[in-house]
Amino acid sequence: MKKIEAIIRPGKLDELKMQLDKIGVRGMTVYDIKGRGLQRNQKQYYRGQEHTIDLFPRTKVEIICDEAITENIISTILTICKTGQVGDGKIFVYPVERVIRISTREEGNAAI
């Protein structure tokens, strides 16, 4: 099994969820986060005061999946979330040693 973490633009989440549903991805965990990568500081003005923005809103999506569909999920994320601009995000893939559903004690693929 694999854990896929994708950090994406918040505006891409709804479209990504629809496409993942179409390929059979049932579960995911979603977080609202802030971060920065290659983006530079941006200056904004609020009530006449200049503020420097150096952390940008992003959405983190975590998916645990069978190894067989990992590449399909990654491909879907890349297709939906790429705008070609700095700040599109990143995808991280980790091995998952064990998954247990608490309510039924199912393990492995049955638990996801």
FENWOUR-V954237 format. One record per residue. N is the residue number from 1. PSI is psi as a letter, one per 20 degrees, with the letter a starting at -180 (NA if undefined). OMEGA is omega in degrees with one decimal (none if undefined). D_LAST is the distance of its C-alpha to the last C-alpha in whole Angstrom. Layout:
BEGIN
N;PSI;OMEGA;D_LAST
N;PSI;OMEGA;D_LAST
END
This chain:
BEGIN
1;q;-179.6;10
2;q;171.7;11
3;p;177.8;11
4;p;174.3;13
5;p;177.8;16
6;p;174.8;18
7;o;-171.4;21
8;r;173.4;23
9;p;-178.0;26
10;h;-178.1;25
11;i;-179.3;26
12;i;-173.2;24
13;g;-176.6;21
14;g;178.5;21
15;h;178.9;22
16;g;178.8;19
17;g;179.5;17
18;g;-178.9;19
19;h;177.8;18
20;h;176.7;15
21;h;179.9;14
22;h;179.5;17
23;j;172.2;15
24;j;176.9;12
25;o;-174.2;10
26;g;-172.2;8
27;q;175.7;7
28;q;173.8;10
29;p;-175.5;12
30;p;178.6;16
31;q;167.3;19
32;p;-175.9;23
33;r;170.9;24
34;q;178.6;28
35;a;176.4;29
36;q;176.6;31
37;d;-179.6;31
38;i;-179.4;34
39;q;178.3;35
40;r;177.5;39
41;q;175.9;40
42;q;177.8;41
43;p;175.8;43
44;q;-179.9;43
45;p;177.5;46
46;o;-179.1;46
47;l;176.3;49
48;i;-180.0;51
49;p;178.1;49
50;p;177.5;47
51;p;176.8;44
52;p;178.3;42
53;o;179.4;38
54;i;172.2;37
55;p;-173.3;33
56;q;179.6;31
57;p;177.7;29
58;r;176.2;25
59;p;178.0;22
60;p;179.9;19
61;p;177.4;15
62;p;-179.7;12
63;p;171.2;9
64;p;-174.8;7
65;r;173.0;7
66;q;-177.7;9
67;h;-176.7;12
68;h;-177.9;14
69;j;-178.6;13
70;g;-177.3;14
71;h;177.8;17
72;g;178.3;17
73;g;179.2;15
74;g;178.9;18
75;g;177.9;20
76;g;179.3;19
77;g;180.0;19
78;g;-179.0;23
79;g;-175.3;24
80;g;-167.3;23
81;i;-178.1;24
82;p;171.8;27
83;i;-177.9;31
84;j;-179.2;32
85;q;174.3;34
86;p;178.6;33
87;j;178.4;30
88;h;175.9;28
89;a;-177.7;25
90;q;174.3;23
91;p;176.5;20
92;p;179.7;19
93;p;-178.3;17
94;q;171.4;16
95;q;176.8;14
96;p;-175.8;12
97;g;-173.6;13
98;q;175.5;11
99;p;179.2;7
100;p;173.4;8
101;p;-174.7;8
102;g;-173.0;11
103;h;-175.6;12
104;i;-176.3;12
105;j;174.6;12
106;q;-179.6;9
107;r;176.2;8
108;b;-177.2;7
109;h;178.4;5
110;h;-178.0;6
111;i;-180.0;4
112;NA;none;0
END
